[in-house]
């Protein structure tokens, strides 16, 4: 099983995002999951961290990654 991870700041929160071929993608927030919506700047930070992880996974897998946000 392959596993990749990226840890990054989103405002005052730290997000550890992992991807494994067995479990897919998961995020752990510290000290806790934000209880309010993210600001525009925080969304940018989150997307940047997420996109960095997915780009690394894509390079190793030799394919493309599609992200759909709702």
C-alpha positions, 0 to 999 in steps of 0.5 A: 500500500502506498501512502502520501501525506502533506501537512499545512496551515489553514489560518490558525488550524493545521491540516494533515492530509493523507492519501493511500491506495487503500483508504483514499483521501483523509484530513485531520485538523488540529486542534479541531475541525474548524466550526465555522466556514473558511474565509477566502484566504483560508480556502486558498490555503486549504486548496493549495495544500490539498493540490500539492498533495494531489499533484504528488500522488498524480506524479507517482501514479502516472495519471491525472487527478480530478477534484470536484468541489461543491 
